Amino acid sequence: MPLYRFVSLRLRGLLDPVSRGWAIILGSNLARMVLGFVASVLIARSLGLAGFGVYAGLGAVVNVTHAFSDLGLSATAVKQMAAVWPADPALAYRRGRVFFWLRLSIAGFIVAVGTLLAGPLAGWLNIAQGGRLLPLAFLGVLATAMSGTVSALFQATGRFGQIAALTIGNTALTVVLAIVLVATGRLTLVTALLVLGAGTALATFALGLRLLPAGWSLALPSRQELREEGRPLLGFARWIWVATTLATITAHLDVLLLTRFDALTTVGAYGLALNLANKVDVVNHSLFTVLLPAASALAGREAIGRYVRRGLGRSTVVALLLLALLPLSRPFILLFYGPAYALAVPLFQLLLGIVIFDVLTLPLLMLAYPLEQPRVLAMAEAARLAVMAALAAWLLPAYGPVGVVAAKLIAKAVGVSFVVALLLRRYRDGAWGAPAGQQDSPQQQATVELGIGQQGPQPAGQPGRAVGEIGRHEQDGGGQQ
């Protein structure tokens, strides 16, 4: 019996479905965090502080490109499939195939355009060797899109054990390859992007194909299937795309600004602090992975109220546990990464505060899905990006990376407040999503496509933070560690 299935069976009956799924995903992500830590130490020490700064800058560009090329399809596909699963598995399967080919085609086109513009983009961002390295990094975007679509199919159908298998498999392979590259003296920026980025993502995609349910394949859909399922998919996805792209730009604006205006050594220290904060953020990401299908199926005030109470209680416990990392961060970073990365210590501690803020607010932000409010997410991300850009431009010259972190936190608080206020108003008006398994009527779908009214469908996103998880979730299927 596969390990992921054994664990799932043992947890069944002990926990509610959301907590059970979260335990599986959290366990795999904790394993990913430990293994990813080994890979990050090898990469940081091999590339050096300045080289790691270049790596961080490339990673920021890749993540923004990844979110932009998703077009909101991943989050929308999860929601659309989860709405009919398991009542109509054939329809869920058809929607999954349409999603895969739309996602892959769009990602391929955007990667091709990005490769052609790699030279000017690298010059504007002041990324050393960027004209040569960015095309290699863009290959990782396409490979990660392939593995991410398979992860989204598992997420939509509640197969969290398979997601765990992909997560651990990808990270374990990355560590093994990193060790081999270090032992042979070949761990460079080029091999980190090609082997540890695109290569591991393709291997994860191959593993995901083997774990698909019996009878499922990713065969090219017919024109009729593309027309019938593609239109509602793209109709709702556009708002999630806007929100996700803005969220990802905001999330990586700090690295991009530091890359352009500060020394590479400073970027390297900040990049490490952000890398470690993202590893701790696996707790939040694990919650998001299991909350999205559950929140999408909420119907009625009682169900929403119960969800909020449980979610806030769970998040409070997790936040208190994360506080214990504050005093441990200095000896940890200095021991494993060396004194050269001492500047990363206070930066990581500040970024950890943002992670805790995300954990506490995530359950409330997920209500955008059952309340069918993707436009709220897009508007909130636009406000957050504007606040982040303005504050960072003001604080960066005087306070350096600390000012950038402060701008990041303030902008996040503004975005969350905006979303919660609008969702609370919507909730008080008595609006909530359709019961799980109930499809939108053609009239409702038409309303979504026109962008009017209050209806709307969707999968992997997170207002303020939730939206940004779309790209994050796909990257767990493969890509940079």
N, C-alpha and C positions, 0 to 999 in steps of 0.2 A: 504494500500500500504506500503511495507517495506520502512524503512527510507532511506536505501542506494539507492533505486530506485527513491524515491522522490527527493533526492538531485541531482542525476544524471540527471533527467529530467529538474530540475530548471537550471542546469548549461549548458545544451545543448543550443546551439545557442549564448551563451554569450562568450564562449571561444573556441579556437581551440581544436581538439581532445586530443593532448598531454597535454595542460594546463588543460583541463577539467579532464582528468584522474589523473593528478598530484594533482589537488585540492582535489579530492576525497581521494586519498591515503594519501596526506599530512594531511588532516583533521583527518582521522582515526589514523594516526601515532602520531599526536599531542595529541589526546585523549589517545592513548597508552602511550605517554610520561608522561602525567599528572598522569594517573593511575599507571604506572610503577614506578613513583617517590614515590608514597605512599608505594608501595611494597618494594622498595629499602630501604626506611627509616626504615620500620619495620624490614627488614632482617638485615640491618647494625647495628641497635641498639640492636637487640636481640642476634646476634652472637658476637658482640664486635669486636674490631679492629683486633685482632689475628684470631678470627673465620672467619671474613669476608675475611681475607687474604687467609685462606684455601679454602673458597668458590670461591674466584677469581681464585686460582690455578686450582681447579677442573673445573671451567668454561672454562679456557683456553684449558685444555686437551680435554674437551667435544667438543669445537668448532673446534679444529683441527681434531678430529676423525670424526666429522660430515662432514666436507669438504672432507676429505679423502674418506669416504664411499659414497659420492655423485657420484664420478667418472665423474663429469662434466655432468651427465645425466639431471639434472634439467634445466640448461641453454640450453642444446641442445634440450630438449623436447619443451621448450617454442619457440625456433626459428623454429624447424621443424613444430610444430603445427600452429604457427602464419603465416608461409609461405603459408599454404593452407586454412586458415580460413579467411573469411567465404565461400570461393568459393567451398570447398569440406568438409563439416562438418563431413561426415562419415569417411573420411581419418584422419581428425584431432582427432576424437574420438578414432579411432583404435590406433593411435600413442600415445594418452594419456594413454590408458589401458596398452600398452606394456611398456611404461615408468614407470607406477606405480609399476608393478610387478618386473621389473628389479631393480628399485631403492630399493624396500623393501627387495628383496632377498639378494642383495649385502650388504645393511646396516645390516641385520640380521647376516650375516656371519662375518662381521668385528666387530660387537659388541660382538659376541661370542668369537672371538679371543682376543679382548681387555679385556674382563672379565677374561679370563684365565691368561693374563699377567699383571693384575692389581697390584699384589704385587710387582714384580720387577720394574714396571714403577713408582709406588708411591715412592719406595725407591730411585730411581735415581733422581726423581724430588724433593725429600725432602718434600713431601706432608704429613702432619700429618694425621694419620688414613686413609691414602689413600688406603691401601689394602682393607679396609672395605667399604670406601665411593665410590671409583671409579666404582665398578660394579653397584651401584645404579645410578651413574651419566650416565653410558653407557645406562641404560634403557631409559633415556631421549633422547639419540641420536636416538634410534629406533622409539620412539614415535613421535619425531619431524620430522623424515623422513616421517612418515605416513601423518601427517598434512601438511607438506611442499609440498608433491606431489599434494595435492588437491589445494593448493594455486597456484602452478605452472600451473595447468590446467586453473584456472580462469585468471591468468596473460596472458597466451597464447591466450585466446579468448576475451581479453579485458574486462573481467567482474571485474572491479576494485571495484565496490560496494560490491561484495561478499568478496573480499579480505579485504575490510574495516570492514565488519561484523566479519570476523574471527579474525582480529587483535584486535578489541575492545572487542569481546567476550572473547578471551583468556586472555587479560590483566585484564578485569573486574573480571573474575573468580579467577585469581591469587590474586588480592587484597582482595576479599572476603575471600578466604581461608587463606591468610596470617593474616587477622584480627582475624579470628576464632582461628588460631594456637597461636597467641600472647595472646588472651584473655584466652585461656586454658593453657597457659604456655608450649606449645608443639612445638614452632618454634625452631627447631634445624637444624643442617646440614642434618641429615637424612630426616626429614620431608620436608625441603626445596628442596632437590633433588627429593624425591619421589612424594610429593603432588604438590608442586609449579612448578616442572619441568616436570616429565613424566605424572603426572595426568592431568594437564591442557592441555598438548599437545594431549593426547588421547581424551579429551573432545572436543577440537577444531577440531580434525579429524572427530568426530561424527557429529558435526555441519556442517562441510564442505560437508559431504556426503548428508546431507539434502538439501544443497543449489545447488547441481549439477543440470544442465539442465535436463528437462524431457526427459526420454529415455536413459540417460547416467547412466552407472554403471561401477564399477571397477571389473567386472567379469574376471576370468582368461582367457587370450587370447589363441588362438590355437597355435600349433607349427609353422604352416605356417605364422601366424601373427608375432610371435616372430622372425622368421627367416627373413621375409621381412622387418620389421620395426626395429628390434633390431640391425642388422648389420650397417646400416647407422647411427643409433643413437649412437652406441658405437664408430663408426669410427671417427666422429667429436668430440665426447665427451672426447676422451682421451687427446686431447690438452687442452681443458677447465679444465679437471681434474687436469692435471699437474699445470696449471696456478692457479687454485683455491686453491689447496692444498698448493702450495708455498706461495700464498697470505695470506692464513689463518695462516700458520706457522709464516710468517713475522708479521702479525697483532698481534699475541699473543706471539711472542718471548719475548717481554718486560716482560710480566707477568711471563712467564716460567723462565726467567733468574733471575728475582727478587726473585721468589719463591725458587730457588735453592741457591742463593748466598746472599740474604739479609734477614733482620729480618721480621717476619710475620707482625709486626705492619706497617712497611714500605710498604709491599705488600698490606695490607689492605687499606692504604691511597691511594696508586696508583690504586688499584682495584676500589675504589669508584670514583676517578677522571676519570678513563677510562669508568666506568659505566655511569657517567653523560655525558661524551663526546659522547658516543654511543647513548644516548637518544637525544642529540641535532642533531646527525647525521641522525635522521629520515627524515630530510629535504632532504639530499643527497640520502638516500635510497628510498624515495618516488619518486624522479626524476628518479632514476634508474629503478624502477618498471615499469614506463610508457614509458621510453625512449627505453627500450629493444625491445618491439614489433615494435615500430615506427621506430627505427634505423634499425632493421632487414629488414624492407620493403623498405628502401631507394633505389632508382635507378636513376642514372644519376647525372651529376655535378650540375645541377640546384637544384635538390632536396637536395643533400648533402650540398650545399652552404647555402640554406635557413635554413636547420636544424641547421647548425653551428651558423649562425647569431642569430637565435632565442634562441638557447641553451645558448650561451655565454651571451646574454643580460639577460636572466632569471637568470642565475647563479650569475651574478654580483650583481643584486638587492638582491638576497638571502644572498650573502656573506656580503654585507653592513649591512643588518639587524642583522646578527649573531654577528657582532662586538659589538653590544649593550650589549651582555651578559658578556663581560669582567669585567666591573665595578660592576656588580650585583653578581658575583660568590662568593666573600668572605662573604658578609652578608647572602647569601642564604645557603651556606654550613654550616656555623657556627650556624645558627639558627635551621636548621632542623636536622643536623647530630651531632652537638655538637662540643666543642673545641677539642675533641680527634682526629677529622679528619681535623685539621687545615692545615696539610701538603698537603692535597688534593687540596687546593685552587690554589697555583701556578702551580701544575701539571695539573689541569683541564684547566687553562688558556692557558698553552702551547699546550695541546691536542686540544683545540678549534681552534688554528691556523691550525692544521692539517686538521680538519674538513672543515674549510673554503677553504683550498687548494684543498681538494677533490671536493667540490662543484664547484669550478671554472674550474677544469680540466675534470670533468665527461663527458660533451658533446663531447669533442674531443676523449676521450678514447672509447666511444661507437661506433665510426666509424670502429672499428675492426670487427664488425658484418656485416654491408653491404659490406665491403671490403673483407670479408671472410679470415680473418687473425688470426685464433686461436693460431697458433704457435708463433706469435709475442707476444701474452699475456704470453704464457708460458716462452719464453725467457726473457721477461721483469721481470717476477716474480722471475726467477732464479737469475737475476742480483740484484734485490732488496733484496732478502734474503741474498745473499752473502755480500752486502754492509751493511745491517742491522746487521748481525752477527759480522762482523769485527769491525764496529764502536762501537757497544754495548759492545763487549769484551774489547775494548780500553777505552771507556768513563765511563763504569759502576763503576770500582774501584775508580775512582777519583771524579766523579760527581754524583754517585748514580742514582736515577730515572730520574733526569733532563738530565743526559747524555744519558739515554735510549731514552727519548723523542726526543732529538736532533738527535740521530742515526736513529730514526723512520722517522723523517721528511726528512733528507738527502736521505735516501734510497728510500723514496717515490718519491722525485724529480727526482732521477736517473731513476727509473722505468717509470715514466710518460714521461720524455724526450726521453727515448728509444722508447717507443710506438709511440709517436707523430712523431718522426723523420722517422720511418719506414712507418707509415701510410701515411704521407705526400708524401713520395717517391712513394708509391703505387698509391696514388690518382693522382699524376702528370703523372703517366704512363697511366692513363685513365681507371683504373679498378674500377668496382663497382658491387654490388650484383645484382641478378636478380630481376625484378619487383615483388611486393607483389603478392602472390598467384601462382607464377610460380615455379614449382618443378624442382629440379635438375634432369638432365637426368641420366640414369644408368651409362653412362660413367663418368659423373661428380662425382657421388656418389662413383664409384670405385676409382677415383682419390683421394677423401677424405680418403677413407679407407686405401689406400696405403701410405698416408702421403706425396704425391708428388704434384707438380703443384701448382695452386693458388686457387683452389676451396675449399669449405668447408661450411657445414651447422651449427646451434645451438639454450638455453634460459637463465637463470639468471646468469650473470657473469659481471665482470667489470675490465678491465685492470688496473693494479696498484691497483685501488680501485674497479673498476667495477667487476672484477673477484671475489673478496671477497664477493660481495653481493649475490652470489648464496646461500651460507650457511646462510647469514644474512636473506635473504628473506624467506628461509624455517623456520628459527627459529622464525620469526614473527608469524608463524602459531602455535607456541607453544614451550615452553622451558623456559630456565632461563630468568629472566627479567633483 
